[in-house]
Amino acid sequence: MIKTSEKPKAAAVADYLKANKGKAVRVEGNCDERGTEEYNRALGDRRAQALREELVRLVSVRTSSIRSATERTGRQPGPR
């Protein structure tokens, strides 16, 4: 579940996807350095998945248009 305060941001992305049907987005669930690597990865995954589900609900598109990935803040992204 995403925070109520974040729902307008999700709605803006959903509006973009509706207006640009050929586009795709990648959502990332960020976290900080406080927990273990495993905990932070799981937290980031849950956050990304929650946003992905909200976008799929709002846009009513194929799930292949919205991909999720996790990235810890303060670290350089790895190869993609």
C-alpha positions in Angstrom: 0.0 0.0 0.0 1.3 3.4 -0.8 0.9 6.4 1.5 -2.0 8.7 0.9 0.4 11.6 0.5 2.1 9.8 -2.4 -1.1 8.9 -4.3 -1.1 12.2 -6.3 2.4 11.4 -7.6 1.2 7.9 -8.7 -1.8 9.5 -10.3 0.4 11.8 -12.3 2.5 8.9 -13.6 -0.7 7.0 -14.4 -2.0 10.0 -16.4 1.3 10.1 -18.3 1.0 6.4 -19.2 -2.6 6.9 -20.3 -1.5 9.7 -22.6 1.6 7.9 -23.9 0.4 4.3 -24.5 3.6 3.2 -26.1 5.7 4.2 -23.1 6.8 2.1 -20.2 8.1 3.1 -16.7 10.4 1.5 -14.2 9.5 2.0 -10.5 12.1 1.7 -7.8 11.6 1.2 -4.1 14.3 3.1 -2.3 15.4 2.6 1.3 18.2 3.9 3.5 21.4 2.5 5.0 20.0 1.6 8.4 18.9 -2.0 8.0 20.8 -5.1 6.7 21.2 -5.5 3.0 18.6 -8.3 2.9 16.1 -6.2 4.9 16.6 -3.2 2.7 16.3 -5.2 -0.5 13.0 -6.7 0.7 11.7 -3.3 1.8 12.6 -1.7 -1.5 11.0 -4.6 -3.4 7.7 -4.2 -1.3 7.6 -0.5 -2.0 8.2 -0.9 -5.7 5.6 -3.7 -6.0 3.0 -1.5 -4.1 3.5 1.3 -6.5 3.5 -1.0 -9.5 0.1 -2.5 -8.4 -1.3 1.0 -7.8 -0.2 2.1 -11.3 -1.7 -1.0 -12.9 -5.0 -0.4 -11.1 -5.1 3.3 -12.1 -4.0 2.8 -15.7 -5.6 -0.6 -16.5 -2.7 -1.6 -18.7 -0.7 -4.8 -19.2 1.7 -5.2 -16.4 4.6 -5.4 -18.9 4.4 -1.6 -19.2 5.4 -1.1 -15.6 8.6 -2.8 -14.3 10.0 -2.6 -10.8 13.5 -2.6 -9.5 15.1 -1.8 -6.1 17.9 0.7 -5.6 19.3 1.7 -2.2 19.9 5.3 -1.7 23.5 6.4 -1.3 24.8 3.6 -3.6 25.7 3.6 -7.2 23.3 1.7 -9.4 24.7 -1.6 -10.8 24.8 -2.7 -14.4 21.4 -3.0 -16.0 
